[in-house]
Amino acid sequence: MKFTREIPANVHVIRSHTDTELRIGEKTLRESCLLSASELIAAWGPRNVDELTPEHFAAAFAWQPEIILLGTGVRQRFPARSIYAAILARGIGFEVMDTGAACRTFNVLVGESRRVTAGLLLGTR
């Protein structure tokens, strides 16, 4: 008996990741991205935590997630308090972790049909 959950073909799933590359479905990305189960911004803009502003999350806010995950590269790095304030003021959960952990967590939450968005930064140490 097979116990794995089937995820619909039109849902974004992170297939693999390295320090400099993500494979989302059949797409290979080499820049930071913002994604939800159904949306993808492949060239998101910020390259590291220090470049993040609340405006970088405007698309995520429009997608109305329950939670936003921020993958900060090879190591966990916390963004400015203004990022937390902008997200939490909208009643959205916010978790910061290294990008590998954010990819795994995103896939689990998408598999549970949760409204999750992930901002994934690549190549930052």
C-alpha positions as CSV (number, residue, x, y, z in Angstrom):
1,M,0.0,0.0,0.0
2,K,1.3,3.4,-1.0
3,F,1.2,6.1,1.8
4,T,2.7,9.0,0.0
5,R,0.5,12.0,-0.6
6,E,-0.2,12.9,-4.2
7,I,0.3,16.6,-4.9
8,P,-1.6,18.1,-7.9
9,A,0.5,18.8,-11.0
10,N,-0.3,22.6,-10.9
11,V,1.1,23.0,-7.4
12,H,4.7,24.2,-6.9
13,V,7.0,21.8,-5.2
14,I,10.7,22.3,-4.5
15,R,12.4,19.3,-6.0
16,S,16.0,20.1,-5.0
17,H,18.2,22.9,-3.7
18,T,21.8,23.8,-3.4
19,D,23.5,27.0,-2.1
20,T,23.1,28.6,-5.5
21,E,20.2,26.8,-7.3
22,L,16.6,25.7,-6.8
23,R,14.6,23.3,-8.8
24,I,10.9,24.1,-8.6
25,G,8.9,21.6,-10.6
26,E,10.8,21.5,-13.9
27,K,12.2,25.0,-13.5
28,T,15.8,25.6,-12.4
29,L,16.3,29.0,-10.7
30,R,19.6,30.6,-9.8
31,E,18.2,33.8,-8.2
32,S,16.2,34.4,-5.1
33,C,12.5,33.7,-5.6
34,L,9.1,34.2,-3.9
35,L,6.6,31.4,-4.3
36,S,3.3,29.9,-3.1
37,A,1.6,26.7,-4.1
38,S,0.3,28.4,-7.3
39,E,2.4,31.5,-7.8
40,L,6.1,32.1,-8.6
41,I,8.2,35.2,-8.9
42,A,11.4,33.7,-10.3
43,A,13.7,36.8,-10.0
44,W,12.4,38.2,-6.7
45,G,15.0,40.9,-6.2
46,P,16.8,40.7,-2.8
47,R,20.0,38.8,-2.8
48,N,20.5,38.7,1.0
49,V,18.7,39.6,4.2
50,D,20.3,43.1,4.4
51,E,18.6,44.1,1.1
52,L,15.1,43.0,2.3
53,T,12.4,45.7,2.7
54,P,8.7,45.3,3.6
55,E,8.0,46.2,-0.1
56,H,9.6,42.9,-1.2
57,F,6.7,41.1,0.4
58,A,3.9,43.0,-1.4
59,A,3.1,40.1,-3.8
60,A,3.1,37.7,-0.8
61,F,0.6,39.9,1.0
62,A,-1.6,39.8,-2.1
63,W,-1.5,36.0,-2.0
64,Q,-3.0,36.1,1.5
65,P,-0.9,33.4,3.1
66,E,-1.3,32.0,6.6
67,I,2.5,32.0,7.0
68,I,5.5,33.3,5.2
69,L,8.8,31.4,5.4
70,L,12.0,33.2,4.8
71,G,15.0,31.1,3.7
72,T,18.1,33.2,4.3
73,G,20.8,31.2,2.5
74,V,23.3,28.8,3.9
75,R,22.8,30.1,7.5
76,Q,19.8,31.5,9.4
77,R,20.0,35.3,9.5
78,F,17.3,37.5,10.9
79,P,15.9,40.4,8.9
80,A,15.3,43.9,10.2
81,R,12.5,44.4,12.7
82,S,10.5,46.4,10.0
83,I,10.1,43.1,8.1
84,Y,8.6,41.4,11.1
85,A,6.4,44.4,11.8
86,A,5.0,44.6,8.3
87,I,4.2,40.9,8.2
88,L,2.8,40.4,11.7
89,A,0.7,43.6,11.4
90,R,-1.3,41.7,8.7
91,G,-1.9,38.7,11.0
92,I,0.5,36.5,9.0
93,G,2.8,34.0,10.7
94,F,6.5,34.5,9.9
95,E,9.4,32.0,10.3
96,V,13.0,32.5,9.4
97,M,15.4,29.6,8.7
98,D,18.2,28.6,6.4
99,T,17.1,28.1,2.8
100,G,17.3,24.3,2.9
101,A,15.0,24.1,6.0
102,A,12.6,26.6,4.3
103,C,12.4,24.4,1.2
104,R,11.6,21.3,3.3
105,T,9.0,23.2,5.4
106,F,7.4,24.7,2.3
107,N,6.9,21.3,0.8
108,V,5.4,19.9,4.0
109,L,3.0,22.8,4.3
110,V,2.0,22.7,0.6
111,G,1.4,19.0,1.0
112,E,-1.0,19.8,3.9
113,S,-2.8,22.3,1.6
114,R,-1.8,25.2,3.8
115,R,-1.6,28.7,2.4
116,V,2.2,29.2,2.6
117,T,4.5,31.6,0.9
118,A,8.3,31.2,0.8
119,G,10.9,33.9,0.1
120,L,14.1,31.9,-0.7
121,L,17.4,33.7,-0.9
122,L,20.3,32.0,-2.7
123,G,24.0,32.2,-2.4
124,T,24.1,34.1,0.8
125,R,26.3,33.1,3.7
